[in-house]
Amino acid sequence: MLRRMVLLLCACLLANAAQAAEFAPNRPVRIIVPVSPGGSADVMARIMAQALTPMWGQQVVVETRTGAGGHIGGELVAHSPGDGHTLLFGTIAIHAAYGMYSRLSYDPARELAPVVLLVEVPFVVVTHPARPFRTLAEFIAGARARPGGISFGSAGNGTSTHMAGELFQLAAGVQLQHVPYRGSSQALNDVMAGNIDAMFENLPTIPPVLRDNRVRALAVSSAARVPQLPETPTAAEAGLQGYVTNAWFTLAAPGSTPPALLAALNQDVRAAMALAETHQKLVDLGTRPRGDLGVADIRAYFARETEVWNRVIRAAGLRVD
């Protein structure tokens, strides 16, 4: 009798675990994008929303909440119910470079939980075509000749496009003037208008404007050239060693989300990424699709990246009050 009771209890526990390891939304699911529309994050979030909508049988909508380098959107998700219906399109700014903010009203490491590491993507160093820099070496020489006299735009303090610029300054031994915006699209528009000198932009948005001769690409931050910009050298090929880095993007959930639900969300999003159409769309953008890590592995990935970017924050003396 005791043995039958134990077996029955185990069967019930397994059934409950199986039931818990499913996500069946009963209303639309929101993906909060914490930067302005038109940039890489917005485009990729919409690709994922399109793939997840039929899978979950509910509309997956992309909602923009900008400000504070992405932390307005990050805080919104952190303080949402942990039921899977509100997700965050996470970035380096939120998950790894938050240490530059001294007065955040939430703790990203504790109040946000990783779901999936979506993609990694290199940066492209771009300038306005009318600027006198035809190569990365000329750009560096110009910056050394005029410390603080060359400006670069970013999506905001602590964002990947900001941190890429800070890492570049350390690697090249130059001083640039940082101009933060509320999103990459606004910064890139000002590069194309000639209002700022340069940008370290995520690859996906560059090929169309490069074809139209609205920007000049000086180098990519990857270890090898990228198919989307075959004529653009790597930073190492252009003479700058030690500048190899990527942006990366995630989906995250409120920290209160139960582990079983996080695992279910992880499984579903990875399945959506494995769809041939979704995978190809991400590749065509110039990203490297990941989707290969479980929740625990992503936490370790965040920890390593936080250590990397904290070193940059300390070396550059970055602080936002």
Secondary structure, DSSP 8 states (H G I E B T S, - for coil): -HHHHHHHHHHHHHHHHHHHT----SS-EEEEE-S-TTSHHHHHHHHHHHHHHHHHTS-EEEEE---GGGHHHHHHHHTS-SSSSEEEEE-HHHHTSGGGBS--SS-HHHHEEEEEEEEEEEEEEEE-TTSS-SSHHHHHHHHHHSTT-SEEEESSTTSHHHHHHHHHHHHHT---EEEE-SSHHHHHHHHHHTSSSEEEEEGGGHHHHHHTTSSEEEEESSSS--TTSTTS-BTTTTT-TT---EEEEEEEEETTS-HHHHHHHHHHHHHHHHSHHHHHHHHHTT-EE-----HHHHHHHHHHHHHHHHHHHHHHT--B-
